[in-house]
């Protein structure tokens, strides 16, 4: 399939500009990748469980994994660092189990990891998540790029990245699948329904990353996985970053959550001979086809 390229160059103005020194800026480029731990989307339907009263999915026998689009974002950050230099920090919000997601990111060669502990027994909406992550990003310090996955594999709202940008007061480009860095600018390509858009922009900026054949997440080596558990993690409480404990807001409300019920019936094509069975089977198929 041939895709038309819709080329659009934009210079996004921000509060600070990159230094003109190519080597200095690129070698010191700081990227923060926000990642999320979710229930494995590949679990069999029979193993999926929900809590109807709280309107949330529960783990049950399912595994916890890193959201695949967050892995795409981390892979893109790693590739950018390999080409242009700089450092990568990973940041997550979640319960103690989310540490596994950070350990995997370190095994993939992230430089530092930050965990905002969140033990509330509820699902936070994208606005409260973005507000907390923005506070954590400010706590971490200066940055050039914040990357998120385009959406999560559980609720799939696709809003957190843009809301982080709003909280930080900086531009956001969504559905990015390619990044290059030059002397003072970033050049990014954005997927659209009809092709691509290309942007030139100065950091700081938020980019939401979509999947592409060039950002398939690498598989960390066994040794790197083992070594990741020796690396320190920085943990923040919600109070330490100035965030509230409440997980509720009026941003939106989940009205209902249920597992669809599917009913099926089985009929036997009876007959004394094989020919009778085949004929009744064919007649029944014809009846079903006519009723649709």
Secondary structure, 3 states (H helix, E strand, C coil): CCCCECCCCCEECCCCCCCCCHHHHHHCCEEEEEECEEECCCCCHHHCEEECCCCEEECCCCCEEECHHHHHHHHHHHHHHHHHCCEEEEEEEECHHHHHHHHHHHHCCCCEEEEEECCCCCCCCHHHHHHHHHHHHHHHCCCCEEEEECCCCCCCCCCHHHHHHHHHCCEEEEEEEEEEECCCCEEEEEECCCCEEEEEECCCEEEEECCCCCCCCCCCCHHHHHHHCCCCCEEECCCCCCCCCCCCCCCCCCCCCCCCCCCCCCCCCCCCCHHHHHHHHHHHHHHHHHHC
